[in-house]
Amino acid sequence: MSDRPTARVSLDTERTVGPISPLVFGGFAEHMGRCIYQGIYEPGSPQADARGIRRDVLAALRELNPRTLRYPGGNFLSGYRWLDGVGPRAQRPRRRELAWKSIETNQFGTDEFIDYCRELGSAPMLGVNLGTGDIAGAAALVEYCNAPQGSAYADMRAANGHPQPHDVRYWCLGNEMDGPWQIGHLDAQRYAEKAREAAKMMRWHDPELKLILCGSSGTTMPSYPEWDRVALEHCWDVADYLSLHYYASNADDDTPSFLAMSAQFESHIDTLAGLLRYVKAKHRSAHDVYLSWDEWNVWYKDRQMDGGWQEAPHLIEEVYNLEDALVVAQWMSVFLRRCDVLKIACLAQVVNVIAPILTTSAGLLKQSIFYPFALFSAHAAGSSLLPHVVAPQYETKRYGPMPLLDVSASHDEAIGQGAVFLVNRSQTEALETEVRWQGAAPAQVTGITQLSGADPKAANSFARPDVVAPRELAGGPVQAGSFTLSLPPLSFTVLRTR
């Protein structure tokens, strides 16, 4: 009899959390560092097309398939004049960009971004500047993007080569306005009043907009979650989503706790979900507001945020390792397990700046976190199943006892396919795991993709790009509703079923 640790996962296609919103597989592109310039857009690169768009980056992003892309910031947003980034490029001004102390050339702006989203197949999510910007400027941007020709800003869009409206549905009402670092920082009440008036004007241009209210920029903010309460109570009827931001850290090099950070992610959502229920009840409202986790990622190694007044400086170009990828995988499992309230999520960011993709002028590197995002994006669809997990526990300094196994699952009834996503948090022990379906069971595990390694700090580099990369394993029949496999230590595994 084996003395290896064992685990059991029980699933039932009739026990669901709810439908999985495709928008949880979203990204974020900010005018920061080399995300836009030398990332998405780099005229002169051998990888660029005639428009200056990096073909290799576009191809890699298509593998990730972000369903939405948030733009242009981020802290950049709170000082951005959107009119600088439209019209003939030769006439666009160069600006000192204060958020990141960089030079902004404005060679890539709103119209280029919309064109990029269309080519990528992503729904654009635009932010309006509620820092230095005013409510009239926010409304003018909606007019520019969404109004038919026949008014000043719509005619400006047409003159700039886009006669048809851009039809942007998703709009962020500012960015991290609770943060003292933010240009034009406001307290909760003043932000709520400004956001409400901006929303009113924006919706007068287009009543079908989906508006995302600024929530707290992190759980460590002294005003969290009071900021969120004040903003929601004042803006409940005009908001569709409340944003939340969080960056995971292993700065204290405590890998056992780092690998258990799903506890933090779940607690964050639980707090805000309770707040949403409270405000809805207080307003006696039939309207629902959902969550938009529109900045999330691992970030703690590269803290360079001063651009030295350069164009496209190297800022926070995090190098991701295996343990980072396992945390990202668990974060996305939390998205599935809380899909009842979380409807949008944007990985921050998509290229070079804390990103799954790094570039040089000539080439591209897929970092470790590229793979869990790509696998969830490709295989998590339909309904999220509610897993029951029995697994050994281990001790963590931050969160106390935690199970060795983290699990989420999906089932797409329309096409008869499903997926199970499993992370073995153990650094040393394989985990013999039985996945058992109660009720209707799939006939076959059609394939297995696995990301694993012996060293949690292992990372890809341009010299060694495949140190952390997935491998394909054979599936097999599901017998009597059960499938058993061994999960290596430090592993993320995806079972695909039919």
Secondary structure as GFF3:
##gff-version 3
##sequence-region A 1 498
A	DSSP	beta_strand	6	11	.	.	.	ID=ss1
A	DSSP	beta_strand	16	19	.	.	.	ID=ss2
A	DSSP	three_ten_helix	22	24	.	.	.	ID=ss3
A	DSSP	beta_strand	26	28	.	.	.	ID=ss4
A	DSSP	alpha_helix	55	64	.	.	.	ID=ss5
A	DSSP	beta_strand	68	71	.	.	.	ID=ss6
A	DSSP	three_ten_helix	75	79	.	.	.	ID=ss7
A	DSSP	three_ten_helix	82	85	.	.	.	ID=ss8
A	DSSP	three_ten_helix	89	91	.	.	.	ID=ss9
A	DSSP	beta_strand	95	97	.	.	.	ID=ss10
A	DSSP	beta_strand	102	104	.	.	.	ID=ss11
A	DSSP	alpha_helix	110	120	.	.	.	ID=ss12
A	DSSP	beta_strand	123	128	.	.	.	ID=ss13
A	DSSP	alpha_helix	135	146	.	.	.	ID=ss14
A	DSSP	alpha_helix	152	159	.	.	.	ID=ss15
A	DSSP	beta_strand	170	173	.	.	.	ID=ss16
A	DSSP	alpha_helix	188	205	.	.	.	ID=ss17
A	DSSP	beta_strand	210	213	.	.	.	ID=ss18
A	DSSP	alpha_helix	226	235	.	.	.	ID=ss19
A	DSSP	beta_strand	241	248	.	.	.	ID=ss20
A	DSSP	alpha_helix	255	258	.	.	.	ID=ss21
A	DSSP	alpha_helix	262	282	.	.	.	ID=ss22
A	DSSP	beta_strand	290	298	.	.	.	ID=ss23
A	DSSP	alpha_helix	322	337	.	.	.	ID=ss24
A	DSSP	beta_strand	342	348	.	.	.	ID=ss25
A	DSSP	beta_strand	357	359	.	.	.	ID=ss26
A	DSSP	beta_strand	364	366	.	.	.	ID=ss27
A	DSSP	alpha_helix	370	379	.	.	.	ID=ss28
A	DSSP	beta_strand	383	385	.	.	.	ID=ss29
A	DSSP	beta_strand	388	390	.	.	.	ID=ss30
A	DSSP	beta_strand	393	396	.	.	.	ID=ss31
A	DSSP	beta_strand	400	403	.	.	.	ID=ss32
A	DSSP	beta_strand	405	412	.	.	.	ID=ss33
A	DSSP	beta_strand	417	424	.	.	.	ID=ss34
A	DSSP	beta_strand	431	437	.	.	.	ID=ss35
A	DSSP	beta_strand	444	452	.	.	.	ID=ss36
A	DSSP	beta_strand	471	473	.	.	.	ID=ss37
A	DSSP	beta_strand	476	477	.	.	.	ID=ss38
A	DSSP	beta_strand	482	487	.	.	.	ID=ss39
A	DSSP	beta_strand	491	497	.	.	.	ID=ss40
###
